[in-house]
């Protein structure tokens, strides 16, 4: 039993102490002056900075904006391929359908927030469908200007909770510096800590956020 437990403990310790690398591209687009639009993201995730493949995630959705309530609704689909930490090359494929509601709330000229609820239906390889609820609170705070405009350096924070089978599946805490380098694009560099079943791991995240014309 000791011979089995020691390698297992060492693997968890190595996993927790290895800094992950996530590279992300987010986009959104409105169709003219109407309520319809698109949003999506592409994410390339590694368990470390040496190319240990963790995940490729491609997600796209059709959006509808409720003008009076100032809420953005989305119906979308995600294709996710996930690897295993370490030398093993096995992968799993997931098809995911999701519905979400995004509600912005401006605290002040300097500070703005977004509240996002997302409901997911997940098909992982040959398993039965699973569902998951997610809530995310985003906070952006202008640092170099009174508001976030072109040339502004800002602080980006978020906290997200995942609930599956009416139990806490995972939590995420994120902190980053952002820079708005044009009217359409922002870039962020930060660190996110994710805790899954009591096991925590830090991820360096580089992301580009764009509005398509």
Helices and strands as residue ranges (DSSP letters): H 2-17, E 20-30, E 36-46, E 53-66, E 71-82, E 92-106, E 111-124, E 130-142, E 153-164, E 167-180, E 185-196, E 199-211
